[in-house]
Amino acid sequence: MIRVVLAEDQAMVRGAFAGLLDLEPDIEVVAVAEDGEQGLTAVAEHEPDILLTDIEMPGMTGLELASRLKDHPTVRVVIVTTFARSGYLRRALDAGVSGYVLKDSPIEDLADTLRRVAAGNRVIAPELAVSAWAGSDPLTDREREVLREVGEGHPNIEIAQRLHLAEGTVRNYLSSAIVKLGARNRTEAFAKAQEMGYL
């Protein structure tokens, strides 16, 4: 029996996945979580074979969750998402995920992915496999952090206070990100980074 913890913030999607996967004779959803923190707690409590997680969730994203579990000896991570973006896939692979599939795939494909991952394979949605290596994420972790703050509408001085940086350092990170992304300003840099799946 393949034991699965499911982390998904949308209640309807979470319920549908759990219900459909439980119909499979060899798959058991042992816990569900509505955000990354709950997902991490459920993994610690249930020690599943697989954590099936969305990317965008409040508190802790699926990518952050995967990074936290990267060195776990037994739990494999499968991302299921609507985001068909190479930037997300590259970051997921860097975080050590074993599977990356899209939500518009049939449930049979998802179940098959879980079986293959449980058997020790890595499974990537075919439509993303080629694009994954088309270009790497040019941003540093600090540049991503600063751009996320821009996306929340914070001015440079407030970003500096929130991240415990000098205001000049924040400006330098933003300038670097703007150049790397070919953007005209910080707002456009945030939008481009988000569109490419870098955030």
C-alpha positions as CSV (number, residue, x, y, z in Angstrom):
1,M,0.0,0.0,0.0
2,I,1.4,3.4,-1.0
3,R,0.7,5.8,1.9
4,V,0.2,9.5,0.8
5,V,0.0,12.8,2.7
6,L,-1.9,15.4,0.5
7,A,-1.1,19.1,1.0
8,E,-3.4,21.4,-1.0
9,D,-4.9,24.7,0.1
10,Q,-8.1,24.6,-2.0
11,A,-10.7,22.6,-0.1
12,M,-12.6,21.3,-3.2
13,V,-9.4,20.2,-5.0
14,R,-8.1,18.6,-1.8
15,G,-11.3,16.7,-1.3
16,A,-11.5,15.6,-4.9
17,F,-7.9,14.3,-5.0
18,A,-8.3,12.5,-1.7
19,G,-11.5,10.9,-2.7
20,L,-10.3,9.8,-6.1
21,L,-7.0,8.4,-4.9
22,D,-8.7,6.5,-2.1
23,L,-10.5,4.6,-4.8
24,E,-7.2,3.1,-6.0
25,P,-6.7,-0.3,-4.5
26,D,-3.0,0.3,-3.7
27,I,-3.0,3.9,-2.6
28,E,-4.1,5.3,0.8
29,V,-4.4,9.0,1.7
30,V,-3.4,8.9,5.4
31,A,-3.7,12.7,6.0
32,V,-4.6,15.9,4.3
33,A,-3.2,19.4,5.0
34,E,-4.4,22.8,3.8
35,D,-1.0,24.5,3.9
36,G,2.7,23.7,4.0
37,E,3.1,23.9,7.8
38,Q,0.3,21.3,8.2
39,G,1.9,19.2,5.5
40,L,5.2,19.1,7.3
41,T,3.5,18.2,10.6
42,A,1.5,15.4,8.8
43,V,4.6,14.0,7.3
44,A,6.3,13.9,10.7
45,E,3.3,12.2,12.3
46,H,2.4,9.7,9.6
47,E,5.8,9.0,7.9
48,P,4.1,8.5,4.4
49,D,5.8,7.1,1.3
50,I,4.9,10.2,-0.7
51,L,4.0,13.8,0.1
52,L,1.7,15.0,-2.7
53,T,1.7,18.8,-2.7
54,D,0.6,21.9,-4.6
55,I,3.1,24.7,-5.1
56,E,1.2,27.8,-4.1
57,M,0.0,27.5,-0.5
58,P,-0.1,30.0,2.3
59,G,2.7,30.1,4.9
60,M,5.0,27.6,3.2
61,T,5.0,26.8,-0.5
62,G,5.2,23.3,-1.9
63,L,8.7,24.1,-3.1
64,E,9.8,25.2,0.4
65,L,8.2,22.1,1.8
66,A,10.1,19.9,-0.7
67,S,13.3,21.6,0.3
68,R,12.7,20.9,3.9
69,L,12.2,17.2,3.1
70,K,15.0,16.9,0.6
71,D,17.2,14.8,2.9
72,H,14.4,12.8,4.4
73,P,15.4,9.1,4.0
74,T,12.0,7.7,3.1
75,V,9.5,10.4,2.0
76,R,9.4,11.3,-1.7
77,V,7.7,14.5,-2.9
78,V,5.4,14.8,-5.9
79,I,4.3,18.3,-7.0
80,V,0.9,18.6,-8.6
81,T,0.2,22.0,-9.9
82,T,-1.5,24.2,-12.5
83,F,1.8,25.9,-13.2
84,A,3.3,24.6,-16.5
85,R,6.4,26.9,-16.1
86,S,10.0,25.8,-16.5
87,G,11.1,28.1,-13.7
88,Y,9.0,26.3,-11.2
89,L,10.1,22.9,-12.5
90,R,13.7,23.8,-12.3
91,R,13.3,24.9,-8.7
92,A,11.3,21.8,-7.9
93,L,14.1,19.6,-9.3
94,D,16.7,21.5,-7.3
95,A,14.5,20.9,-4.2
96,G,14.8,17.2,-4.9
97,V,11.2,16.4,-5.9
98,S,10.5,12.9,-7.4
99,G,7.5,13.9,-9.5
100,Y,6.0,17.0,-11.1
101,V,2.6,16.7,-12.8
102,L,-0.1,19.1,-13.9
103,K,-3.6,19.3,-12.3
104,D,-5.3,18.9,-15.7
105,S,-3.9,15.4,-16.1
106,P,-6.4,12.5,-15.7
107,I,-6.5,11.0,-12.2
108,E,-5.2,7.7,-13.7
109,D,-2.0,9.5,-14.7
110,L,-1.6,10.9,-11.2
111,A,-2.1,7.4,-9.6
112,D,0.4,6.0,-12.1
113,T,2.9,8.7,-11.2
114,L,2.6,7.9,-7.5
115,R,3.2,4.2,-8.2
116,R,6.3,5.0,-10.3
117,V,7.7,7.4,-7.7
118,A,7.0,4.8,-4.9
119,A,9.0,2.3,-7.0
120,G,12.0,4.8,-7.0
121,N,11.5,6.6,-10.4
122,R,11.4,10.3,-11.1
123,V,8.3,11.4,-13.1
124,I,8.0,14.7,-14.9
125,A,5.0,15.8,-17.0
126,P,6.1,15.1,-20.6
127,E,5.0,18.6,-21.8
128,L,7.5,20.1,-19.3
129,A,10.5,17.8,-19.5
130,V,12.1,19.5,-22.5
131,S,11.4,23.1,-21.5
132,A,12.9,22.4,-18.0
133,W,16.4,22.9,-19.4
134,A,15.7,25.8,-21.7
135,G,17.0,28.3,-19.3
136,S,18.0,28.4,-15.7
137,D,16.7,30.8,-13.0
138,P,19.0,33.8,-13.0
139,L,17.9,35.2,-9.6
140,T,19.7,34.7,-6.3
141,D,17.7,33.7,-3.2
142,R,18.1,37.3,-1.9
143,E,16.9,38.9,-5.1
144,R,13.8,36.6,-5.1
145,E,13.1,37.5,-1.4
146,V,13.3,41.3,-2.2
147,L,11.1,40.9,-5.3
148,R,8.4,39.0,-3.3
149,E,8.4,42.0,-0.9
150,V,7.9,44.3,-4.0
151,G,5.0,42.1,-5.0
152,E,3.4,42.8,-1.6
153,G,3.6,46.5,-2.3
154,H,6.3,47.4,0.2
155,P,8.6,50.4,-0.5
156,N,12.4,50.0,-0.4
157,I,12.8,51.4,3.1
158,E,10.2,49.0,4.5
159,I,11.7,46.1,2.6
160,A,15.0,47.0,4.2
161,Q,13.5,46.9,7.7
162,R,11.6,43.7,7.1
163,L,14.6,41.8,5.7
164,H,17.1,43.5,8.1
165,L,19.1,45.0,5.2
166,A,20.4,48.5,4.4
167,E,18.2,50.4,2.0
168,G,21.1,50.7,-0.4
169,T,21.5,46.9,-0.3
170,V,17.8,46.5,-1.2
171,R,18.3,48.9,-4.1
172,N,21.4,46.9,-5.3
173,Y,19.4,43.6,-5.2
174,L,16.5,45.2,-7.1
175,S,18.9,46.8,-9.7
176,S,20.5,43.4,-10.3
177,A,17.2,41.6,-10.6
178,I,15.9,44.3,-13.0
179,V,18.9,43.9,-15.3
180,K,18.8,40.1,-15.2
181,L,15.1,40.0,-16.1
182,G,15.3,42.7,-18.7
183,A,12.7,44.8,-16.9
184,R,12.2,48.6,-16.8
185,N,11.5,48.9,-13.1
186,R,10.9,46.9,-9.9
187,T,7.2,46.3,-10.5
188,E,7.9,44.9,-14.0
189,A,10.7,42.8,-12.6
190,F,8.4,41.3,-10.0
191,A,5.7,40.6,-12.7
192,K,8.3,38.9,-15.1
193,A,9.8,36.8,-12.3
194,Q,6.4,35.6,-11.3
195,E,5.4,34.9,-14.9
196,M,8.6,32.8,-15.4
197,G,8.0,30.9,-12.2
198,Y,11.1,32.2,-10.4
199,L,9.2,33.4,-7.3
